[in-house]
Amino acid sequence: MPISKFKATCLSVMDRVRRTGRPVRVTRFGKPVADVVPPAPLPSQQRRLGRLADRTVIEGDIVSPVSTADEWEVLR
């Protein structure tokens, strides 16, 4: 497609590429300058919370502090 025609019908060309999935080559003086291609498919929306539930192992107490307040230098 010549660049002058693409410039005049840009939005409709992009809509056609999106609908059909067929790329369009834009030329200037008969030489290609750009390809208008459909977008890549979006990644699937996976659930994030709980995604590693079957791969995680909790060992020990995860709520209580690791050390006592007496061991902290900042409290001395």
C-alpha positions as CSV (number, residue, x, y, z in Angstrom):
1,M,0.0,0.0,0.0
2,P,1.5,3.4,-0.9
3,I,2.3,5.6,2.1
4,S,0.0,8.4,0.8
5,K,-3.0,6.0,0.8
6,F,-2.0,4.6,4.2
7,K,-1.8,8.1,5.6
8,A,-5.3,9.0,4.4
9,T,-6.9,5.7,5.7
10,C,-4.6,4.8,8.6
11,L,-7.4,4.1,11.2
12,S,-9.4,1.9,8.8
13,V,-6.3,0.0,7.7
14,M,-5.3,-0.7,11.3
15,D,-8.9,-1.8,12.1
16,R,-8.9,-4.1,9.1
17,V,-5.5,-5.7,10.2
18,R,-7.0,-6.2,13.7
19,R,-10.1,-7.9,12.3
20,T,-8.6,-10.1,9.6
21,G,-5.2,-10.7,11.2
22,R,-3.5,-10.1,7.8
23,P,-0.5,-7.7,7.8
24,V,-0.3,-4.7,5.5
25,R,3.0,-3.5,4.0
26,V,3.4,0.3,3.6
27,T,5.7,1.4,0.7
28,R,7.3,4.7,-0.3
29,F,8.4,5.0,-3.9
30,G,7.8,1.2,-4.2
31,K,10.2,0.3,-1.4
32,P,8.8,-1.1,1.9
33,V,9.0,1.2,4.9
34,A,6.7,-0.5,7.4
35,D,4.6,-3.5,8.1
36,V,1.4,-3.1,10.0
37,V,0.8,-6.4,11.8
38,P,-1.8,-7.6,14.3
39,P,-0.9,-7.5,17.9
40,A,0.4,-10.5,19.7
41,P,-2.1,-12.4,21.8
42,L,-2.4,-11.2,25.4
43,P,-1.0,-13.5,28.0
44,S,-3.7,-15.5,29.8
45,Q,-4.9,-14.0,33.0
46,Q,-3.9,-16.5,35.6
47,R,-4.9,-16.3,39.2
48,R,-1.9,-14.9,41.2
49,L,-3.1,-15.5,44.7
50,G,-2.5,-19.2,45.6
51,R,-0.6,-19.9,42.4
52,L,2.2,-21.6,44.3
53,A,0.0,-23.3,46.9
54,D,0.9,-26.8,45.8
55,R,4.7,-26.0,45.6
56,T,5.2,-24.3,49.0
57,V,6.2,-25.9,52.3
58,I,6.0,-24.0,55.5
59,E,8.5,-25.2,58.1
60,G,8.4,-23.9,61.6
61,D,6.6,-20.9,63.1
62,I,6.2,-18.1,60.6
63,V,4.4,-15.7,63.0
64,S,6.7,-15.3,66.0
65,P,9.9,-13.2,65.8
66,V,13.2,-14.9,64.9
67,S,15.1,-13.4,67.8
68,T,14.1,-12.0,71.2
69,A,14.1,-8.2,72.0
70,D,17.2,-8.8,74.3
71,E,19.3,-9.8,71.3
72,W,18.6,-6.6,69.4
73,E,21.5,-4.0,69.6
74,V,19.2,-1.1,68.9
75,L,17.1,-1.7,72.1
76,R,20.2,-1.7,74.4
